[in-house]
Amino acid sequence: MFMEVVLYDLFLVIFGIILGVIVSDPLKKIITGKYKEEMRQKKRVKLLLYIRENKTNVASTTEELAERVFAGKLDINTVNKLLKEIEEIGLIKAITNKEQNASKAKWLYLKKQ
């Protein structure tokens, strides 16, 4: 009887430790907000890769990027915000007219030498 209780307690402790090690990193990311930032970073990288690998010499508009890269799952305002963040880094450039709204802006990749 005593041996069964000790083994059961040992099993619970080992199971708790293993579960704690496996769950700690994702749980910490959710609590600190790093999970959302990682998702935003993945979306920015996806946009940047599409713009950089665009074989046509025609620049894509914000609407086209929202449709082609994210299949219309993200709204244009979110895509525009992500593109502005990439532009602040200096990797892409927006081409706009004063009369144009943000969804009609064309985006070009700036080649570094």
FENNOR-V715652 format. One line per field, one symbol per residue. ss: DSSP state (H for helix, E for strand, C for the rest). psi: psi as a letter, one per 20 degrees, with the letter a starting at -180 (. if undefined). burial: 1 if it has 16 or more other ideal C-beta (glycine too) atoms within 10 Angstrom, else 0. A space follows every 10 residues. Layout:
ss = ???
psi = ???
burial = ???
//
This chain:
ss = CHHHHHHHHH HHHHHHHHHH HHHHHHHHHH HHCHHHHHHH HHHHHHHHHH HHCCCCCCCE EHHHHHHHHH CCCCCHHHHH HHHHHHHHHC CEEEECCCCC CHHHCEEEEC CCC
psi = ghhggghggg gggggggggh ghigghhhhg gijhghhhgg ghgggggggg ghjohqjpqq rgggghgggj kjhqrhgggg gghhghhhhj hrppoqrhiq rhijpqpqpo pq.
burial = 0000000000 0000000000 0000000000 0000000000 0011001101 1001000011 1111111011 0001010011 0110010000 0101000000 0100111010 000
//
